[in-house]
Amino acid sequence: MRKVKIKAFAKVNLVLDVIGRRPDGYHEVEMILQSIDLHDDLVFIPASTVTLEIKGERLPVDDRNIIVRAANKLLAQAGLNAGARILLQKRIPVGAGLGGGSADAAATLVGLNRLWGLGLSRLELEKIGATLGADVPFCLRGGTVLATGIGEQLTDLPPLPSLPVFLAKPPFNVSTVHIYRNLVLTAADRHPEVQRIATLIREGDYQAIPRYWGNRLEEVTLNLYPALKEVMDWLRNKGLPVRMSGSGPTLFVFGADWAPESQAQVVADLRRKGWWTYNGCLTTAGLEVDE
């Protein structure tokens, strides 16, 4: 095979609950993950060794990068001595709560599985992906998915239509590890209604999702970053259904029907503050392969 091209799609968390901390240090979660059309582009070309080239971000190209780790995991799993030249065009912001690294790892598993002719099934790739990161199995699958465990136990939900989604990220990143370290769980916590939202999706009543959604990590991140809370409150005061994705700091407006001139003003105001914005839609896939 001469080359494999893959689009790796970002995700948002329509709802995210943290149940508790496990003995192994991971947190038990319950969440609904949704693919969106923002994507990175990856190209896999035969070569004697694994190398990585990146455009769009300054990122490490050795085993500190999840793409290289994914390639090495696949080589170890297959007992193979092979290589690939991997080209990454980075569009999904780093450290944004949008699953960009996990999407790239998922694309790497799929791309190299095809390039090297390994013939591994999606379920086999999901097992390998779970050893790389909790969101990687979802990114292999994509669409609208209920995730439990540490995020690796997946139940497909009916796909949502291509509703509009607006993203806004401040000019700083957030460490997921740091957010979880500052998370305090108590018996009195109010939990978002994950199963109710899953039922709404199954019934096709997606317009009701913002009535019941939530993100258990939001309070932690907003307390640590007051500038983020200020913008979130500002968007809410405009009547927009806004939520934080993952551990943040990206905020997203879900399915809003707002006038183009109003949205343009919001974009202009945010960009003056140094924020990155993106106007897109939901999608039904985690990856798109073009051989």
GIFENJO-V19519 format. One record per pair of residues at least 12 apart in sequence whose ideal C-beta (glycine too) atoms are under 10 Angstrom apart, sorted by the first residue. I is the first residue (numbers start at 0). J is the second residue. D is the distance in whole Angstrom. If there is no record, write none. Layout:
i	j	d
I	J	D
I	J	D
//
This chain:
i	j	d
0	43	9
0	44	10
0	45	7
0	113	7
0	114	5
0	115	9
0	116	7
0	290	7
1	44	8
1	45	7
1	114	9
1	290	9
2	42	6
2	43	6
2	44	5
2	45	8
2	83	9
2	84	9
2	86	9
2	110	9
2	114	8
2	289	10
2	290	8
3	41	8
3	42	7
3	43	4
3	44	8
3	45	10
3	83	9
3	106	9
3	109	8
3	110	5
3	111	8
3	112	9
3	113	5
3	114	5
3	115	10
3	288	7
3	289	8
3	290	6
4	40	7
4	41	7
4	42	5
4	43	8
4	44	10
4	86	9
4	106	10
4	110	8
4	287	9
4	288	7
4	289	4
4	290	7
5	38	9
5	39	9
5	40	8
5	41	5
5	42	8
5	43	8
5	102	10
5	103	9
5	105	9
5	106	4
5	107	8
5	109	6
5	110	5
5	113	9
5	286	6
5	287	7
5	288	5
5	289	7
5	290	9
6	36	9
6	37	10
6	38	4
6	39	7
6	40	6
6	41	8
6	88	10
6	90	10
6	102	9
6	106	8
6	282	10
6	284	8
6	285	10
6	286	7
6	287	4
6	288	8
6	289	8
7	37	10
7	38	6
7	39	5
7	40	8
7	41	6
7	66	10
7	87	9
7	89	10
7	90	9
7	91	8
7	98	9
7	99	8
7	100	10
7	101	9
7	102	4
7	103	5
7	104	9
7	105	6
7	106	4
7	107	9
7	109	9
7	110	9
7	138	7
7	141	10
7	285	8
7	286	6
7	287	8
8	34	5
8	35	6
8	36	7
8	37	7
8	38	5
8	39	8
8	91	8
8	97	10
8	98	9
8	99	10
8	102	6
8	105	9
8	106	9
8	138	8
8	141	6
8	142	10
8	279	10
8	281	10
8	282	6
8	283	10
8	284	6
8	285	6
8	286	7
8	287	7
9	33	10
9	34	7
9	35	5
9	36	8
9	37	4
9	38	7
9	39	8
9	90	8
9	91	5
9	92	9
9	95	8
9	96	10
9	97	4
9	98	6
9	99	6
9	101	9
9	102	6
9	138	9
9	164	10
9	166	8
9	244	9
9	249	9
9	277	9
9	279	9
9	282	9
9	285	10
10	32	5
10	33	6
10	34	6
10	35	7
10	37	9
10	91	9
10	96	9
10	97	6
10	98	4
10	99	9
10	101	8
10	102	7
10	134	7
10	137	7
10	138	7
10	141	8
10	142	10
10	144	9
10	244	8
10	245	8
10	282	10
10	285	8
11	31	10
11	32	8
11	33	5
11	34	9
11	35	6
11	37	10
11	96	8
11	97	7
11	98	9
11	164	7
11	166	8
11	242	8
11	243	9
11	244	4
11	245	8
11	249	8
11	250	10
11	251	5
11	253	8
11	281	9
12	28	9
12	30	5
12	31	7
12	32	6
12	33	8
12	96	8
12	97	10
12	98	9
12	134	10
12	146	9
12	150	10
12	191	10
12	212	9
12	213	10
12	214	6
12	216	9
12	242	8
12	243	8
12	244	5
12	245	5
12	246	9
12	251	9
13	30	8
13	31	4
13	32	7
13	33	5
13	143	8
13	145	10
13	156	10
13	159	9
13	191	10
13	193	9
13	196	6
13	197	10
13	199	10
13	200	8
13	205	9
13	208	6
13	209	9
13	212	6
13	213	10
13	214	9
13	242	8
13	244	9
13	251	9
13	253	7
13	281	10
14	29	8
14	30	6
14	31	5
14	32	9
14	33	10
14	145	9
14	190	10
14	191	5
14	192	7
14	193	5
14	194	10
14	195	9
14	196	5
14	197	9
14	208	8
14	211	8
14	212	5
14	213	6
14	214	7
14	215	9
14	242	8
15	28	7
15	29	8
15	30	4
15	31	8
15	32	9
15	96	10
15	146	9
15	150	10
15	191	7
15	193	8
15	212	9
15	213	7
15	214	5
15	215	6
15	216	6
15	217	8
15	242	9
15	243	9
15	244	8
15	245	7
15	246	9
16	28	7
16	29	5
16	30	6
16	31	10
16	147	10
16	188	9
16	190	5
16	191	5
16	192	9
16	193	5
16	194	10
16	213	7
16	214	8
16	215	5
16	216	10
17	29	8
17	30	9
17	179	8
17	182	7
17	184	7
17	188	9
17	190	9
17	191	10
17	214	9
17	215	4
17	216	7
17	219	10
18	147	9
18	148	10
18	184	8
18	188	10
18	190	8
18	193	10
18	215	9
19	184	6
20	179	9
20	182	9
20	184	7
21	148	9
21	149	8
23	149	9
24	179	9
25	133	8
25	148	9
25	149	5
25	150	9
25	151	10
25	179	9
26	133	9
26	149	7
26	150	9
26	179	6
26	182	8
26	184	9
26	215	9
26	216	10
27	147	8
27	148	7
27	149	7
27	150	10
28	133	8
28	146	7
28	147	7
28	148	8
28	149	7
28	150	6
28	151	10
28	152	10
28	193	9
28	215	8
28	216	10
29	145	8
29	146	8
29	147	5
29	148	9
29	150	9
29	152	10
29	190	8
29	191	9
29	193	5
29	194	8
29	197	9
29	215	9
30	134	10
30	137	9
30	144	9
30	145	8
30	146	5
30	147	8
30	150	7
30	191	9
30	193	7
30	196	10
30	214	9
30	215	9
30	245	9
31	143	7
31	144	7
31	145	6
31	146	7
31	154	10
31	156	7
31	159	10
31	191	10
31	193	6
31	194	10
31	196	6
31	197	6
31	199	10
31	200	7
31	208	9
31	212	8
32	98	8
32	134	7
32	137	5
32	138	9
32	140	9
32	141	9
32	142	9
32	143	8
32	144	5
32	145	8
32	146	6
32	150	8
32	153	8
32	156	10
32	244	10
32	245	9
32	285	9
33	137	10
33	141	9
33	142	8
33	143	5
33	144	8
33	156	9
33	158	9
33	159	7
33	162	9
33	164	8
33	200	9
33	208	10
33	244	9
33	251	10
33	253	9
33	281	6
33	282	9
33	283	10
34	98	9
34	102	9
34	137	8
34	138	8
34	140	9
34	141	4
34	142	6
34	143	8
34	144	9
34	158	9
34	159	9
34	281	7
34	282	5
34	283	7
34	284	6
34	285	5
34	286	9
35	91	10
35	97	8
35	98	10
35	141	10
35	161	10
35	162	10
35	164	5
35	166	8
35	244	9
35	251	8
35	277	9
35	279	6
35	280	7
35	281	6
35	282	6
36	161	8
36	164	8
36	277	9
36	279	5
36	280	5
36	281	8
36	282	5
36	284	9
36	287	10
37	90	6
37	91	6
37	92	9
37	95	10
37	97	7
37	99	9
37	102	10
37	164	9
37	166	7
37	277	6
37	278	10
37	279	5
37	280	10
37	282	9
38	88	9
38	90	6
38	91	7
38	99	9
38	102	7
38	106	9
38	279	9
38	282	9
38	284	10
38	285	10
38	286	9
38	287	8
39	53	10
39	55	8
39	56	10
39	66	10
39	87	6
39	88	6
39	89	6
39	90	5
39	91	5
39	99	6
39	100	10
39	102	6
39	103	6
39	106	7
40	54	9
40	55	9
40	86	8
40	87	7
40	88	4
40	89	9
40	90	7
40	106	9
40	287	10
40	289	10
41	66	8
41	85	7
41	86	7
41	87	5
41	88	8
41	89	10
41	102	9
41	103	7
41	105	10
41	106	5
41	107	7
41	109	9
41	110	6
41	286	9
42	83	10
42	84	8
42	85	7
42	86	4
42	87	8
42	88	8
42	106	10
42	110	8
42	289	10
43	70	9
43	83	5
43	84	8
43	85	6
43	86	8
43	106	9
43	107	8
43	109	9
43	110	4
43	111	6
43	112	10
43	113	8
43	114	5
43	115	9
44	82	10
44	83	6
44	84	4
44	85	8
44	86	7
44	110	10
44	114	8
45	81	8
45	82	8
45	83	6
45	84	8
45	114	7
45	115	9
46	81	9
46	82	4
46	83	5
46	84	4
46	85	9
46	114	10
47	80	9
47	81	8
47	82	5
47	83	9
47	84	9
48	80	10
48	81	9
48	82	4
48	83	8
48	84	9
49	62	10
49	66	9
49	67	6
49	69	10
49	70	5
49	71	7
49	73	10
49	74	8
49	81	8
49	82	5
49	83	6
49	84	8
49	85	7
49	107	10
49	111	9
50	67	9
50	70	10
50	82	8
50	83	8
50	84	5
50	85	7
50	86	9
51	64	6
51	66	6
51	67	6
51	70	8
51	83	9
51	84	8
51	85	5
51	86	8
51	87	7
51	103	10
51	107	9
52	84	7
52	85	7
52	86	5
52	87	7
52	88	10
53	66	9
53	85	9
53	86	8
53	87	5
53	88	8
53	89	6
53	103	10
54	86	8
54	87	7
54	88	5
54	89	7
54	90	10
55	87	8
55	88	6
55	89	4
55	90	6
55	91	9
55	92	10
55	93	10
56	87	9
56	88	10
56	89	4
56	90	9
56	91	9
56	92	8
56	93	6
56	99	9
57	89	10
57	93	10
58	87	8
58	89	7
58	93	7
58	100	9
58	103	10
60	85	9
60	87	9
64	85	10
64	87	9
64	100	8
64	103	8
64	104	9
64	107	10
65	99	10
65	100	5
65	101	7
65	102	10
65	103	6
65	104	5
65	105	10
65	107	8
65	131	6
65	132	7
65	135	8
66	85	6
66	87	7
66	100	8
66	103	5
66	104	6
66	106	8
66	107	5
66	108	10
66	110	10
66	111	10
66	131	10
67	85	8
67	104	10
67	107	8
68	104	7
68	107	9
68	130	9
68	131	6
68	132	9
69	85	10
69	100	10
69	101	10
69	103	8
69	104	4
69	105	8
69	106	9
69	107	4
69	108	6
69	109	10
69	110	9
69	111	8
69	124	10
69	127	8
69	128	8
69	130	10
69	131	6
69	132	9
69	135	8
70	82	9
70	83	7
70	85	7
70	104	9
70	107	6
70	108	9
70	110	9
70	111	6
70	115	10
72	104	9
72	107	9
72	108	8
72	111	10
72	127	6
72	128	9
72	130	7
72	131	7
73	107	8
73	108	6
73	110	10
73	111	5
73	112	7
73	115	8
73	117	7
73	119	8
73	124	8
73	127	7
74	111	8
74	115	9
74	117	10
75	127	9
76	108	10
76	112	10
76	117	8
76	119	8
76	123	8
76	124	9
76	126	9
76	127	6
76	130	10
77	111	9
77	112	9
77	115	7
77	116	10
77	117	5
77	118	10
77	119	8
79	111	9
79	115	6
79	116	10
79	117	7
81	111	8
81	114	8
81	115	5
81	116	10
81	117	9
82	111	10
82	114	10
82	115	9
83	107	9
83	110	8
83	111	6
83	114	6
83	115	8
85	103	9
85	106	9
85	107	7
85	110	8
85	111	8
85	114	10
87	103	7
87	106	9
87	107	9
89	103	8
90	277	9
91	103	8
91	166	10
91	249	10
91	277	9
92	166	9
92	168	5
92	172	8
92	248	10
92	249	7
92	275	6
92	277	9
93	172	6
94	168	9
94	171	8
94	172	3
94	173	6
94	174	7
94	175	8
94	246	9
94	247	9
94	248	8
94	249	9
95	166	8
95	168	5
95	169	10
95	172	7
95	173	8
95	244	8
95	245	8
95	246	10
95	247	8
95	248	7
95	249	4
95	275	8
96	166	10
96	168	8
96	172	9
96	173	7
96	175	8
96	178	9
96	214	9
96	216	9
96	220	9
96	243	7
96	244	4
96	245	3
96	246	5
96	247	5
96	248	7
96	249	5
96	250	9
96	251	9
97	134	10
97	166	7
97	168	8
97	244	6
97	245	7
97	249	6
97	251	9
97	277	9
98	132	9
98	133	10
98	134	5
98	135	9
98	137	8
98	138	6
98	244	8
98	245	7
98	285	9
99	134	10
99	138	9
100	131	9
100	132	7
100	134	8
100	135	9
100	138	9
101	128	8
101	131	8
101	132	5
101	133	8
101	134	4
101	135	5
101	136	9
101	137	7
101	138	5
101	139	9
101	150	9
101	285	9
102	134	8
102	135	8
102	137	9
102	138	5
102	139	9
102	141	9
102	285	7
102	286	8
103	135	9
103	138	8
104	127	9
104	128	7
104	131	5
104	132	6
104	134	9
104	135	5
104	138	7
104	139	9
105	124	8
105	125	9
105	128	6
105	131	9
105	132	9
105	134	9
105	135	5
105	136	8
105	137	8
105	138	4
105	139	4
105	140	9
105	141	8
105	285	6
105	286	6
106	138	8
106	139	9
106	285	9
106	286	6
106	287	9
106	288	9
107	128	10
107	131	9
107	135	10
108	121	9
108	123	9
108	124	5
108	125	9
108	127	6
108	128	6
108	131	8
108	135	8
108	138	9
108	139	7
108	286	9
109	121	8
109	124	7
109	128	10
109	138	10
109	139	7
109	285	9
109	286	6
109	288	7
110	286	9
110	288	8
110	290	10
111	124	10
112	124	6
112	127	9
113	288	7
113	290	7
114	290	9
121	136	9
121	139	6
121	140	7
122	136	9
122	139	9
122	140	10
124	136	8
124	139	6
124	140	10
125	137	9
125	138	10
125	139	5
125	140	7
125	151	8
125	153	8
126	151	9
127	139	9
128	140	10
128	151	8
129	148	9
129	149	8
129	150	9
129	151	4
129	152	9
130	151	9
132	149	10
132	150	9
132	151	9
132	175	10
133	146	8
133	148	8
133	149	5
133	150	4
133	151	6
133	175	9
134	146	8
134	149	10
134	150	6
134	151	9
134	175	10
134	245	8
134	285	10
135	150	9
135	151	8
135	285	10
136	148	10
136	150	8
136	151	5
136	152	9
136	153	6
136	285	9
137	150	7
137	151	8
137	153	6
137	285	7
138	285	5
138	286	7
139	153	9
139	285	6
139	286	7
140	153	6
140	155	7
140	284	9
140	285	6
140	286	9
141	155	10
141	158	9
141	282	7
141	283	7
141	284	5
141	285	2
141	286	6
141	287	9
142	155	7
142	156	8
142	157	9
142	158	5
142	159	8
142	281	9
142	282	8
142	283	5
142	284	7
142	285	7
143	155	8
143	156	4
143	157	7
143	158	5
143	159	5
143	197	9
143	200	6
143	205	9
143	281	8
143	282	10
143	283	8
144	156	6
144	158	10
144	197	10
144	285	9
145	193	7
145	194	8
145	196	9
145	197	5
145	200	9
145	201	10
146	193	10
147	193	9
154	197	8
156	196	9
156	197	6
156	198	10
156	199	10
156	200	5
156	201	7
157	197	10
157	200	6
157	201	6
157	202	9
157	203	7
157	205	9
157	283	10
158	200	9
158	281	8
158	282	9
158	283	4
158	284	9
159	200	7
159	203	9
159	205	5
159	208	9
159	253	10
159	254	9
159	280	10
159	281	5
159	282	9
159	283	8
160	203	9
160	205	7
160	254	9
160	280	9
160	281	7
160	283	9
161	279	9
161	280	4
161	281	6
161	282	7
161	283	8
162	205	7
162	206	9
162	208	10
162	253	7
162	254	4
162	255	9
162	256	10
162	280	6
162	281	5
163	252	8
163	253	8
163	254	6
163	255	7
163	256	8
163	257	9
163	262	9
163	278	7
163	279	7
163	280	5
163	281	8
164	244	10
164	251	6
164	252	7
164	253	6
164	254	7
164	255	9
164	277	8
164	278	8
164	279	6
164	280	6
164	281	6
164	282	10
165	234	9
165	239	8
165	241	9
165	250	9
165	251	7
165	252	4
165	253	8
165	254	10
165	255	7
165	257	9
165	262	7
165	265	8
165	266	9
165	276	7
165	277	7
165	278	5
165	279	8
165	280	10
166	244	8
166	249	6
166	250	7
166	251	5
166	252	8
166	274	10
166	275	8
166	276	7
166	277	4
166	278	8
166	279	7
167	227	10
167	230	7
167	231	9
167	234	8
167	241	9
167	248	9
167	249	7
167	250	5
167	251	8
167	252	8
167	265	8
167	266	8
167	269	5
167	270	10
167	272	10
167	274	5
167	275	7
167	276	5
167	277	8
167	278	10
168	227	10
168	244	9
168	247	9
168	248	6
168	249	4
168	250	8
168	251	10
168	269	9
168	274	6
168	275	5
168	276	8
168	277	8
169	224	7
169	226	6
169	227	6
169	229	10
169	230	7
169	247	9
169	248	5
169	249	8
169	250	9
169	269	9
169	272	8
169	273	7
169	274	6
169	275	8
170	226	9
170	248	10
170	272	8
170	273	4
170	274	7
170	275	8
171	224	7
171	226	8
171	227	9
171	247	10
171	248	7
171	273	9
172	247	9
172	248	7
172	249	10
173	216	9
173	219	10
173	220	6
173	223	8
173	224	7
173	227	9
173	243	10
173	245	9
173	246	6
173	247	5
173	248	5
173	249	9
174	246	8
175	216	9
175	220	10
175	245	7
175	246	4
175	247	9
176	246	9
177	219	9
177	220	9
177	223	8
177	246	8
178	216	6
178	217	10
178	219	5
178	220	6
178	223	8
178	224	10
178	245	9
178	246	4
178	247	7
178	248	10
179	216	8
179	219	8
179	246	7
180	219	9
181	216	9
181	218	10
181	219	5
181	220	9
181	222	8
181	223	7
182	215	8
182	216	7
182	218	9
182	219	5
182	220	10
182	246	9
183	218	10
183	219	8
184	215	8
188	215	7
188	218	10
189	213	8
189	215	9
190	213	8
190	215	7
191	211	7
191	212	6
191	213	3
191	214	7
191	215	7
191	217	9
191	242	10
192	210	9
192	211	4
192	212	8
192	213	7
193	211	9
193	212	9
193	213	9
194	211	10
195	207	9
195	208	9
195	210	9
195	211	5
195	212	9
196	208	6
196	209	10
196	210	9
196	211	5
196	212	6
196	213	9
198	211	10
199	211	7
199	212	10
205	253	9
205	254	7
205	281	9
206	240	10
206	253	10
206	254	7
206	256	10
208	240	8
208	242	10
208	253	7
208	254	8
209	239	9
209	240	4
209	241	9
209	242	8
209	252	10
209	253	6
209	254	8
209	255	9
210	240	9
212	240	8
212	242	6
212	253	8
213	242	8
213	243	10
214	242	6
214	243	5
214	244	8
214	245	8
214	246	9
214	247	9
216	243	7
216	244	10
216	245	7
216	246	5
216	247	7
217	231	8
217	242	8
217	243	5
217	244	10
217	245	10
217	246	9
217	247	7
217	250	10
218	243	10
219	246	8
219	247	9
220	243	6
220	245	9
220	246	6
220	247	4
220	248	6
221	243	8
221	247	8
221	248	9
223	247	9
223	248	9
224	247	7
224	248	6
226	248	9
226	272	8
226	274	10
227	243	8
227	247	7
227	248	5
227	249	10
227	250	7
228	243	10
229	272	10
230	248	10
230	250	7
230	265	10
230	268	9
230	269	7
230	272	8
230	274	7
231	243	7
231	247	10
231	248	10
231	250	6
233	265	9
233	268	8
233	269	9
234	250	7
234	251	10
234	252	7
234	255	10
234	265	7
234	269	9
235	252	10
237	252	9
237	255	9
237	257	8
237	261	8
237	264	10
237	265	7
238	255	8
238	257	8
238	261	10
239	252	5
239	253	9
239	255	5
239	257	7
239	261	9
239	262	9
239	265	8
240	252	6
240	253	5
240	254	7
240	255	6
241	253	8
241	255	9
248	274	10
249	274	10
249	275	9
249	277	9
250	269	10
250	274	9
250	276	10
251	277	9
251	279	10
252	265	9
252	278	9
253	281	9
254	280	10
254	281	8
259	278	10
262	276	9
262	278	7
263	278	10
266	278	8
//
